[in-house]
Amino acid sequence: MHLIKVDPRALKENPDRARQTKSNPQADALMLATIKAVGIVQPPLIAPETGGGNGYIIDAGHRRVRLAIAAGLEEIEVLVAEAANDNGAMRSMVEDIAREPLNPVDQWRAIERLVALGWTEEAIGVALGFPVRQIRKLRLLANVLPVMLDQMAKGDMPDERQLRTIAAASPDEQAEVWKKHKPKKADPQVSWWSVAQALTKTRMLAKDASFDDELAKAYGIVWQEDLFAPADEDSRYTTDTEAFLGAQNEWMANNLPKRGVLAETTQWGEVKLPPKAERIYGKPGKADHSAWYLDREGKVQSVAYRMPEQKKPKGKTGSAAGDTTTDEAATADAVVTTKPRPDVTQNGRAMIGDFRTDALHEALARAPIEDDTLMALLVLAFAGSNVSIASGACDNPYGHARLERHGVRLIGEDGKLSFDRETLSQVVRSVLIDVFSARENRSDSGIVARVAGDAIGADSFLPNMGTEDFLSCLSRSALEASCRDTPVLPRARVQETRSALVEHFKEGRFVHPAAQFAPGAEALAEWMARNRVLAEEHDSTEKVGGVSNPAELGSDDPVDDIADVAGEDAEEDHAPPTEDDIEPFREAAE
C-alpha cells in the first residue's frame, strides 16, 4: 500500500460499494466546508482496475472524492491497495461500518452482493462479527421487493414484525400487494401495517405438532425456519394449514384412548362436549371420558368429562296382560299355598328396632369406648343404609357413595369388629375421601370441607393453575393481581397478559388465592354462630338416660358416673345399686 496524488475526476466509482443510500445534505455541506478549509484529512482508498483497465477504482471514500471535485481540487492524495478478489466489496463494507453504521437496506444489499461474489455465510459472519443466523436473516430481508427496499432506504421503515411478514412472502405476492398500497404523491408514507396484513398467512408451528416426520412427509408438509424467532427454540413452521390439521387429526385418531372421543370446537375455540356431559377440572376417574380436539393454534388438547348415570326404566316384571293361564296359575298357587306365621310379626320387629335404637344411643352416650373403636364405629355409621352421601370421589356425582365397602374391612369372620391400627387408618382416610367434597355440584360438602383441607395442609396438593384454561376464567383485575409477585407486567391486552403468565408458570406453580382452603373469617363466623344456636337448642331438649349432657355427670370415669346415677335412682326406690346393674357397662368398657 502506497500514497500517490491523482486527479479525483480520474477515479472510478466502485459498483460494489456497500453504502448505496444518498448521504445527508447537511453532512455533505459540513464535509465540503472542511475540505475547502483544510483539505482531505483521511485519504480515500483506491485499487487498480481489474479486467484490462489501467485506471483506479475507489474502495472507500466515494463521498470524499465527490466533495473534493465539488470543492474544485485538482489533485488529492489517495492510498493505493492491491485489488481484492471481490472487487473490494468486503473492504468497502467493513470501512463503512467502522465509520458509520450502514443503512439497513444497504446492509442487506451488501451481504447479498458478497454472497454473489463467492463469500460464504460463515465467512461473512466472521469478517463482520455477526452470528450466522443474523447473516441468514439479512439475506432473507434482501428478498424484499426492490421498490419496497427503495422506500425503506428513504427512512420509511416498517417494524420488525411487519418486516418479517413481508420478507416471508414471495416476490409475486409482494408485487401484487404493493400495487394497492404503494405511496401516493399526496401521502408519501406507506401503511406498512396494511402491507403486512395483506401478506399475512396462518402459520402452524412444528413445536405444536404431535405427529412425527413420517406423517408430515405423507401429508407433504415442508417446514420453513422463522429466522426472527429466538435461536434457542424450534422456530419451524408451515403455511399449509390444511395439511397440518389433517396430520394432527390422523394422529389423534391413531392415539385415541379407550374412553376418548374426537370433539369439535365452537367458533370461539371451545370444545363441544356431548349433551348433558359435565366437564371435570380435577383428577378424572376410571369411568370418566376424554374429548380430544384441536385448538385455534392447531395444538392437540384434551379435556375430561363425565356422563350422568342412566336411570333404570321403571316397571313391574311379571306375566303379560294377555297370559291368562299364568295369572290363573298364580292365583291358584296363592290360594292353595299358605305362609306360616313368622316368629316375630312386623309390629314386633318395629318395636325391636326402637328398643335397639334407644339402647345403642344410650351406650354411645354413656359407655366407655376406646378411640380406635370410636373411629371404627364412625366408619360403620357412614356405611349405614340410612346414610346417603353425594360423593365427590364417585365416578358419577348423580349417584351415591358406597361406603359399605369400607365398613366391611373392619368386621371379622365372626361378625365382630376386628382390625389393626394401620387398617383402621386406611379405612378412615378412604371414608373421608368419599365424604368430603368441594365440587360445585350436589356433592359439595360446604365450608366443613374447606376447614378440613386447611387443617391437613391440602393447599400444597393443589395443581398448577397457571394454565390457559384457568386464567381465561379470571377478570382483568384478577389477572393483573396475579402478576403482583412475578416479573410479568400487565399488558394492554388481557390475552397478552394471560399468555405471559402461562409462559411464566409453565415450569412453576400458581395457586389463585380464591382456591385456597382456608374459609373467610366472616363466612366461618356466620356458619359457626348459626350452628351453635342449633346445637344449644338440641342439647336443651334432648335427654339421654335422664341427663341432659353426659359431660354433666360430674366424673371423668363413665363407670363412676353410671354408678352415681344408679345410686340416685336406688335412693328413690330405697334400694342400693347392685353389681349386676353395673356389670354390663364394665363388659362394654373392656
BADOZA-969984 format. One record per residue (C-alpha): residue number from 1; x, y, z. Coordinates in steps of 0.001 Angstrom, whole numbers, plus 500000, padded with zeros to 6 digits. Layout:
NUM; X; Y; Z
...
END
This chain:
1; 500000; 500000; 500000
2; 501469; 503379; 498999
3; 500392; 507031; 498820
4; 500039; 508868; 495480
5; 498440; 512047; 494150
6; 495751; 511775; 491484
7; 493073; 513881; 489862
8; 489833; 512980; 491692
9; 487979; 513189; 488391
10; 490034; 510253; 487043
11; 488873; 507866; 489778
12; 486052; 505460; 489006
13; 483251; 504601; 491426
14; 483029; 501047; 492736
15; 479750; 499421; 491665
16; 480035; 497051; 494646
17; 480267; 499709; 497320
18; 478199; 498966; 500409
19; 476648; 502386; 501010
20; 474140; 502991; 498222
21; 471832; 505381; 500022
22; 472333; 509102; 499431
23; 474066; 510894; 502258
24; 472521; 513654; 504322
25; 472759; 517104; 502615
26; 473723; 518808; 505891
27; 476573; 516314; 506456
28; 477769; 516835; 502876
29; 477807; 520627; 503363
30; 479846; 520254; 506554
31; 482400; 517979; 504880
32; 482637; 520279; 501832
33; 483464; 523227; 504092
34; 486115; 521162; 505876
35; 487730; 520106; 502579
36; 487854; 523709; 501371
37; 489438; 524807; 504646
38; 491993; 522085; 505399
39; 491720; 519586; 502540
40; 491072; 515852; 502860
41; 492371; 514632; 506225
42; 491984; 510877; 505598
43; 492995; 509868; 502040
44; 490489; 507713; 500176
45; 491408; 504077; 499492
46; 491692; 503031; 495852
47; 492739; 499878; 493960
48; 493959; 499242; 490396
49; 491207; 498453; 487963
50; 490935; 494782; 487025
51; 489735; 493245; 483780
52; 492150; 495007; 481421
53; 491695; 498618; 482549
54; 494560; 500895; 483665
55; 492599; 503202; 485924
56; 491791; 503170; 489629
57; 488571; 502213; 491423
58; 487514; 503746; 494720
59; 487275; 501167; 497510
60; 486485; 503594; 500319
61; 485923; 507331; 500253
62; 483382; 507897; 497476
63; 481882; 510806; 499362
64; 485275; 512446; 499991
65; 486187; 512166; 496283
66; 482845; 513579; 495193
67; 483083; 516566; 497538
68; 486736; 517172; 496584
69; 485571; 517575; 492992
70; 482837; 519919; 494210
71; 485490; 521934; 496094
72; 487494; 522359; 492844
73; 490626; 520454; 493945
74; 492905; 519486; 491041
75; 494714; 516748; 492956
76; 494142; 514734; 496126
77; 496234; 512193; 497992
78; 494990; 508608; 497897
79; 496135; 505251; 499281
80; 496639; 502549; 496660
81; 495930; 498979; 497780
82; 496038; 495695; 495921
83; 492887; 494746; 494061
84; 490621; 492338; 496000
85; 489071; 489220; 494563
86; 485580; 490536; 495359
87; 486243; 493887; 493723
88; 486601; 495428; 497191
89; 483049; 494668; 498293
90; 484018; 493325; 501730
91; 486670; 496028; 502220
92; 484128; 498722; 501402
93; 481556; 497276; 503753
94; 483987; 496992; 506684
95; 485225; 500541; 506075
96; 481693; 501934; 506045
97; 480592; 500031; 509149
98; 483673; 501202; 511042
99; 482957; 504855; 510213
100; 479146; 504896; 510492
101; 476507; 502143; 510659
102; 475085; 501339; 507293
103; 471514; 501993; 506398
104; 469644; 498683; 506934
105; 468791; 498462; 503250
106; 472445; 498977; 502270
107; 473477; 496300; 504730
108; 471014; 493796; 503254
109; 472161; 494517; 499706
110; 475853; 494438; 500625
111; 475632; 490979; 502188
112; 473674; 489648; 499230
113; 476343; 491090; 496916
114; 479106; 489376; 498923
115; 477325; 486046; 498615
116; 477055; 486560; 494852
117; 480818; 487196; 494727
118; 481568; 483873; 496397
119; 481586; 484699; 500093
120; 480020; 482058; 502354
121; 477654; 482980; 505168
122; 480128; 481722; 507759
123; 482979; 483809; 506258
124; 480820; 486938; 506178
125; 479873; 486366; 509805
126; 483499; 486019; 510872
127; 484573; 489137; 508904
128; 481772; 491327; 510230
129; 481452; 489787; 513695
130; 477829; 488765; 513040
131; 476215; 485437; 514010
132; 475481; 483214; 511019
133; 471788; 483362; 511943
134; 471916; 487154; 511599
135; 473504; 486818; 508152
136; 470732; 484432; 507085
137; 468138; 486837; 508431
138; 469637; 489713; 506451
139; 469715; 487569; 503327
140; 466038; 486851; 503783
141; 465283; 490558; 504085
142; 467238; 491195; 500884
143; 464469; 489281; 499105
144; 462071; 492143; 499754
145; 460771; 493727; 496573
146; 463328; 496302; 495287
147; 460763; 499113; 495156
148; 459917; 498401; 498780
149; 463608; 498492; 499664
150; 463950; 501859; 497950
151; 461086; 503192; 500052
152; 462662; 501798; 503232
153; 466023; 503379; 502313
154; 464332; 506776; 502496
155; 463768; 506227; 506203
156; 460226; 504882; 505909
157; 460848; 501600; 507749
158; 458280; 499049; 508960
159; 458666; 497494; 512392
160; 460327; 494105; 512782
161; 457087; 492120; 512901
162; 455810; 493723; 509710
163; 459219; 493311; 508073
164; 459384; 489573; 508793
165; 455897; 489102; 507330
166; 456798; 490977; 504146
167; 460126; 489157; 503735
168; 458476; 485746; 504143
169; 456121; 486383; 501184
170; 457016; 485538; 497606
171; 458048; 488338; 495174
172; 454831; 487905; 493188
173; 452709; 488295; 496305
174; 454703; 491367; 497356
175; 454300; 492955; 493920
176; 450538; 492369; 493943
177; 450126; 493951; 497377
178; 452484; 496841; 496553
179; 450259; 497913; 493663
180; 447445; 498598; 496124
181; 449478; 500144; 498942
182; 452377; 501978; 497277
183; 452801; 505634; 498384
184; 450939; 508407; 496631
185; 452122; 511948; 495950
186; 449675; 513285; 498486
187; 450778; 510712; 501084
188; 454435; 509639; 500650
189; 454323; 507393; 503713
190; 453488; 503698; 503274
191; 450996; 501959; 505540
192; 453264; 499016; 506316
193; 450613; 497601; 508625
194; 448249; 497255; 505656
195; 451007; 495711; 503528
196; 451889; 493175; 506230
197; 448235; 492426; 506919
198; 447637; 491632; 503249
199; 450653; 489295; 503194
200; 449924; 487582; 506497
201; 449397; 483825; 506365
202; 448390; 481494; 509143
203; 451443; 479713; 510484
204; 451295; 476270; 512041
205; 454323; 475708; 514268
206; 456325; 472478; 514250
207; 456615; 472587; 518052
208; 452802; 472313; 518245
209; 452722; 469228; 516025
210; 452008; 465898; 517729
211; 452695; 463849; 514577
212; 456147; 462638; 513563
213; 458271; 463335; 510481
214; 456922; 460272; 508687
215; 453336; 461510; 508888
216; 454470; 465026; 507935
217; 456108; 463623; 504816
218; 452952; 461678; 503956
219; 450946; 464931; 504028
220; 453578; 466834; 502052
221; 454433; 469248; 504876
222; 457654; 471197; 504293
223; 458929; 473082; 507311
224; 460320; 476608; 506963
225; 462502; 478314; 509551
226; 461490; 481587; 511145
227; 464826; 483387; 511374
228; 463311; 486133; 513531
229; 462353; 483729; 516321
230; 464655; 483140; 519344
231; 467576; 480910; 518428
232; 467054; 478505; 521358
233; 463631; 477237; 520308
234; 462153; 475262; 517441
235; 461109; 478015; 515005
236; 459975; 475819; 512117
237; 456549; 476461; 510641
238; 454352; 475747; 507650
239; 451633; 477778; 505970
240; 449939; 474644; 504629
241; 447221; 474767; 507254
242; 445041; 472087; 505697
243; 447850; 469512; 505604
244; 448925; 470321; 509176
245; 445420; 469934; 510605
246; 444898; 466745; 508599
247; 448063; 465218; 510064
248; 447016; 466285; 513575
249; 443591; 464688; 513173
250; 445080; 461440; 511890
251; 447485; 461333; 514833
252; 444604; 461849; 517279
253; 442585; 459084; 515637
254; 445544; 456687; 515895
255; 446321; 457537; 519534
256; 442819; 457966; 520970
257; 442497; 456346; 524439
258; 439879; 453752; 525317
259; 437258; 456227; 526549
260; 438355; 459069; 524292
261; 436357; 460743; 521532
262; 437215; 463265; 518827
263; 435373; 466517; 519523
264; 434708; 469665; 517541
265; 435106; 473246; 518717
266; 432883; 476296; 518715
267; 433624; 479497; 516819
268; 435330; 480757; 519985
269; 437651; 477741; 520119
270; 435862; 475982; 522998
271; 435391; 472219; 522895
272; 431906; 470811; 522232
273; 431109; 468081; 524773
274; 428273; 465543; 524390
275; 424846; 466617; 525685
276; 424495; 466521; 529495
277; 428250; 465943; 529891
278; 429915; 467586; 532892
279; 433479; 468786; 532395
280; 435999; 467666; 535034
281; 438760; 470038; 536090
282; 440240; 467785; 538769
283; 441640; 464280; 538548
284; 439372; 462135; 536323
285; 438095; 458758; 537477
286; 438448; 455429; 535714
287; 434925; 455611; 534328
288; 435306; 459163; 533013
289; 435727; 460063; 529343
290; 438121; 462364; 527487
291; 437432; 464615; 524498
292; 440334; 465316; 522133
293; 440257; 468378; 519893
294; 442410; 470939; 518089
295; 442572; 474469; 519456
296; 442895; 477636; 517383
297; 446665; 477185; 517070
298; 446279; 473619; 515823
299; 447588; 472029; 519034
300; 446099; 468774; 520313
301; 444156; 469352; 523529
302; 442073; 467063; 525704
303; 439535; 467570; 528477
304; 437930; 465062; 530820
305; 434180; 464857; 531222
306; 431607; 462729; 532976
307; 428232; 461488; 531768
308; 425194; 461247; 534093
309; 424146; 457800; 535279
310; 421396; 456286; 533173
311; 418222; 455745; 535113
312; 416767; 452255; 535035
313; 413299; 452035; 533436
314; 410529; 451801; 535961
315; 408030; 448984; 535611
316; 406852; 445763; 537198
317; 408095; 442431; 535949
318; 405685; 439601; 535592
319; 403401; 437902; 533148
320; 401898; 439631; 530162
321; 398409; 441054; 530432
322; 397064; 438582; 527933
323; 398626; 435496; 529555
324; 395520; 434387; 531461
325; 396877; 430902; 532045
326; 399827; 432182; 534024
327; 397632; 434588; 536015
328; 395187; 431815; 536865
329; 398013; 429501; 537935
330; 399487; 432165; 540143
331; 396101; 432833; 541691
332; 395623; 429128; 542335
333; 399029; 428831; 543990
334; 398216; 431826; 546139
335; 395036; 430178; 547304
336; 396487; 426767; 547908
337; 399825; 427824; 549464
338; 399685; 429366; 552978
339; 402576; 431193; 554601
340; 403421; 430220; 558178
341; 403223; 432897; 560854
342; 406678; 434445; 561476
343; 408241; 434193; 564905
344; 408064; 437983; 565223
345; 405455; 439995; 563414
346; 406108; 443233; 561563
347; 404934; 445263; 564549
348; 407224; 443233; 566771
349; 410197; 443947; 564513
350; 409363; 447648; 564647
351; 409336; 447523; 568449
352; 412674; 445696; 568467
353; 414069; 448392; 566203
354; 413006; 451070; 568654
355; 414470; 449152; 571604
356; 417783; 448634; 569809
357; 417991; 452284; 568752
358; 417404; 453621; 572255
359; 419912; 451175; 573734
360; 422508; 451996; 571061
361; 422143; 455715; 571643
362; 422405; 455307; 575421
363; 425510; 453142; 575116
364; 427127; 455609; 572713
365; 426445; 458408; 575162
366; 427472; 456696; 578403
367; 429540; 453568; 577829
368; 433362; 453884; 577751
369; 434662; 453495; 574179
370; 438304; 453382; 573117
371; 439479; 455851; 570480
372; 440161; 453217; 567829
373; 436757; 451641; 568405
374; 435157; 455069; 568244
375; 436722; 455724; 564828
376; 435618; 452290; 563608
377; 432048; 452992; 564765
378; 432113; 456298; 562867
379; 433049; 454397; 559705
380; 430187; 451946; 560281
381; 427804; 454863; 560831
382; 428682; 456307; 557419
383; 428204; 452852; 555879
384; 424690; 452617; 557255
385; 421764; 452151; 554882
386; 420122; 455304; 556261
387; 423056; 457480; 555148
388; 423023; 458966; 551656
389; 426150; 460838; 550524
390; 426664; 462506; 547162
391; 430365; 461790; 546844
392; 432864; 463974; 545015
393; 435066; 460898; 544531
394; 432314; 458883; 542856
395; 432531; 458360; 539099
396; 429023; 459729; 538848
397; 428109; 462691; 541106
398; 424425; 461999; 540494
399; 424761; 458727; 542399
400; 425724; 457978; 545983
401; 428896; 456852; 547688
402; 429014; 453138; 548515
403; 430615; 453297; 551958
404; 429719; 449700; 552811
405; 432906; 448587; 551059
406; 434895; 450451; 553717
407; 432944; 449181; 556709
408; 433316; 445536; 555714
409; 437099; 445817; 556135
410; 436652; 446362; 559877
411; 434456; 443315; 560566
412; 435891; 439830; 561078
413; 434546; 436458; 560053
414; 432734; 436141; 563396
415; 430764; 439324; 562727
416; 432584; 441386; 565347
417; 434891; 444367; 564985
418; 438348; 443083; 564119
419; 441099; 445324; 562749
420; 444604; 446592; 563287
421; 445595; 450235; 563654
422; 447022; 450520; 560119
423; 443866; 449098; 558515
424; 441705; 451432; 560580
425; 443770; 454437; 559457
426; 443445; 453419; 555799
427; 439695; 452868; 556086
428; 439119; 456202; 557837
429; 441084; 458014; 555111
430; 439041; 456252; 552417
431; 435774; 457229; 554074
432; 436854; 460842; 554400
433; 437840; 460879; 550715
434; 434371; 459643; 549760
435; 432548; 462056; 552081
436; 434431; 465346; 551743
437; 433932; 467273; 548504
438; 434374; 470869; 547393
439; 432959; 470457; 543898
440; 430459; 472994; 542595
441; 427631; 470470; 542283
442; 425351; 468436; 544547
443; 428353; 466719; 546173
444; 429659; 469954; 547733
445; 430289; 469465; 551481
446; 430314; 473185; 552066
447; 432531; 475080; 554478
448; 433471; 471981; 556500
449; 435455; 470601; 553555
450; 437480; 473806; 553407
451; 438162; 473731; 557152
452; 439276; 470105; 556837
453; 441522; 470874; 553867
454; 443117; 473781; 555724
455; 443725; 471573; 558768
456; 445677; 468921; 556833
457; 447567; 471285; 554515
458; 445693; 470386; 551313
459; 446795; 473695; 549741
460; 450177; 472142; 548967
461; 448446; 469474; 546859
462; 446598; 471937; 544601
463; 447730; 471723; 540951
464; 449358; 474487; 538944
465; 446569; 476884; 537956
466; 448792; 478973; 535687
467; 447184; 477435; 532596
468; 445224; 478898; 529727
469; 442049; 477077; 530839
470; 442001; 478553; 534346
471; 443465; 482003; 533686
472; 440837; 482582; 530992
473; 438263; 482427; 533823
474; 439759; 485469; 535586
475; 438733; 489067; 535089
476; 441232; 491701; 534009
477; 441717; 492976; 537571
478; 442170; 489451; 538952
479; 444586; 488600; 536144
480; 446663; 491709; 536763
481; 446648; 490972; 540509
482; 448132; 487553; 539694
483; 451153; 489351; 538202
484; 451939; 491004; 541540
485; 454649; 488596; 542796
486; 456019; 487766; 539343
487; 458282; 489574; 536874
488; 455362; 489636; 534432
489; 453978; 493114; 533798
490; 450337; 493648; 532799
491; 449894; 494189; 529068
492; 447460; 496412; 527225
493; 445537; 493352; 526069
494; 444202; 490772; 528510
495; 445145; 487930; 526176
496; 448792; 489038; 526102
497; 448899; 489257; 529913
498; 447380; 485788; 530179
499; 449852; 484311; 527668
500; 452779; 485864; 529558
501; 451548; 484359; 532841
502; 451063; 480936; 531243
503; 454625; 481074; 529919
504; 455948; 482216; 533313
505; 454199; 479467; 535285
506; 454957; 476750; 532712
507; 457804; 475426; 534878
508; 456467; 476742; 538194
509; 453267; 476585; 540223
510; 450498; 479135; 540648
511; 447592; 478844; 543075
512; 444950; 481558; 542985
513; 444041; 482897; 546447
514; 440367; 482065; 545828
515; 441311; 478376; 545534
516; 442947; 478132; 548950
517; 441095; 476042; 551529
518; 441021; 478415; 554491
519; 437488; 479898; 554534
520; 436843; 483593; 555002
521; 436570; 484745; 558599
522; 433130; 486294; 558081
523; 431630; 483219; 556418
524; 433119; 480900; 559037
525; 431869; 483029; 561933
526; 428363; 483150; 560457
527; 428332; 479355; 559957
528; 429573; 478678; 563497
529; 427098; 481085; 565074
530; 424167; 479598; 563174
531; 425019; 476004; 564028
532; 425985; 476778; 567635
533; 422444; 478026; 568234
534; 421035; 474826; 566739
535; 423346; 472731; 568934
536; 422263; 474554; 572094
537; 418607; 474089; 571214
538; 419220; 470397; 570583
539; 421083; 469886; 573877
540; 418378; 471632; 575888
541; 415560; 469454; 574549
542; 417228; 466034; 574193
543; 417600; 463870; 577306
544; 419823; 460814; 577300
545; 419329; 458375; 580196
546; 417730; 461032; 582368
547; 420567; 463602; 581967
548; 420829; 466465; 579528
549; 424515; 466032; 578745
550; 426864; 463115; 579511
551; 429586; 465631; 580377
552; 427417; 466896; 583246
553; 427552; 463579; 585088
554; 430338; 465081; 587199
555; 433083; 462464; 586832
556; 435781; 461659; 584343
557; 435088; 457946; 584734
558; 431907; 456878; 582875
559; 431571; 453846; 585139
560; 431596; 456062; 588221
561; 429020; 458308; 586587
562; 426837; 455304; 585894
563; 427172; 454203; 589483
564; 426227; 457697; 590691
565; 423126; 457777; 588533
566; 422218; 454273; 589559
567; 422708; 455282; 593191
568; 420381; 458247; 592825
569; 417701; 456007; 591362
570; 418258; 453477; 594164
571; 417818; 456101; 596853
572; 414476; 456957; 595400
573; 413496; 453264; 595412
574; 415148; 452797; 598873
575; 417446; 450100; 597350
576; 421229; 450368; 596712
577; 422589; 449569; 593218
578; 423734; 446016; 592732
579; 426812; 444730; 590907
580; 424554; 443285; 588186
581; 423379; 446783; 587316
582; 426908; 447981; 586623
583; 428485; 444800; 585202
584; 427107; 445202; 581599
585; 428805; 448580; 581303
586; 432096; 447164; 582629
587; 431957; 444493; 579926
588; 431356; 447162; 577287
589; 434352; 449103; 578540
590; 436523; 446006; 578372
END
